[in-house]
Amino acid sequence: MNGAETLDYARDAVYVMLLMSGPIMVVALMVGLVIALFQALTQIQEMTLVFVPKIVAIFVTLLLLLPFMASTLAGFMNRTMENIIIVGGTV
């Protein structure tokens, strides 16, 4: 395995990481912004108000995106195993 293949593999790993974590981060950001706007409009300055809705939103997002995340991770693992077999066969 040369340097270019290693960089391709690393780029693929970062892309998979972004695919799996991106939607959850976006949902957490949106929920945080909505709650911050609500707090600013109502002048409720409770610091713990953000945590429960954010945790619930992240949990629901995880449940909804679990099939997508599993297939993405399984595809990456299959490509990884194919690379391991190819590199192991050339040694």
MODELLER restraints for C-alpha pairs under 7 A, 6 or more apart:
rsr = mdl.restraints
at = mdl.atoms
rsr.add(forms.Gaussian(group=physical.xy_distance, feature=features.Distance(at['CA:1:A'], at['CA:87:A']), mean=6.43, stdev=0.5))
rsr.add(forms.Gaussian(group=physical.xy_distance, feature=features.Distance(at['CA:20:A'], at['CA:69:A']), mean=5.82, stdev=0.5))
rsr.add(forms.Gaussian(group=physical.xy_distance, feature=features.Distance(at['CA:24:A'], at['CA:58:A']), mean=6.15, stdev=0.5))
rsr.add(forms.Gaussian(group=physical.xy_distance, feature=features.Distance(at['CA:24:A'], at['CA:61:A']), mean=6.43, stdev=0.5))
rsr.add(forms.Gaussian(group=physical.xy_distance, feature=features.Distance(at['CA:27:A'], at['CA:58:A']), mean=6.84, stdev=0.5))
rsr.add(forms.Gaussian(group=physical.xy_distance, feature=features.Distance(at['CA:28:A'], at['CA:54:A']), mean=5.89, stdev=0.5))
rsr.add(forms.Gaussian(group=physical.xy_distance, feature=features.Distance(at['CA:28:A'], at['CA:58:A']), mean=6.38, stdev=0.5))
rsr.add(forms.Gaussian(group=physical.xy_distance, feature=features.Distance(at['CA:31:A'], at['CA:54:A']), mean=6.03, stdev=0.5))
rsr.add(forms.Gaussian(group=physical.xy_distance, feature=features.Distance(at['CA:32:A'], at['CA:50:A']), mean=6.55, stdev=0.5))
rsr.add(forms.Gaussian(group=physical.xy_distance, feature=features.Distance(at['CA:32:A'], at['CA:54:A']), mean=6.81, stdev=0.5))
rsr.add(forms.Gaussian(group=physical.xy_distance, feature=features.Distance(at['CA:35:A'], at['CA:50:A']), mean=6.38, stdev=0.5))
rsr.add(forms.Gaussian(group=physical.xy_distance, feature=features.Distance(at['CA:39:A'], at['CA:45:A']), mean=6.22, stdev=0.5))
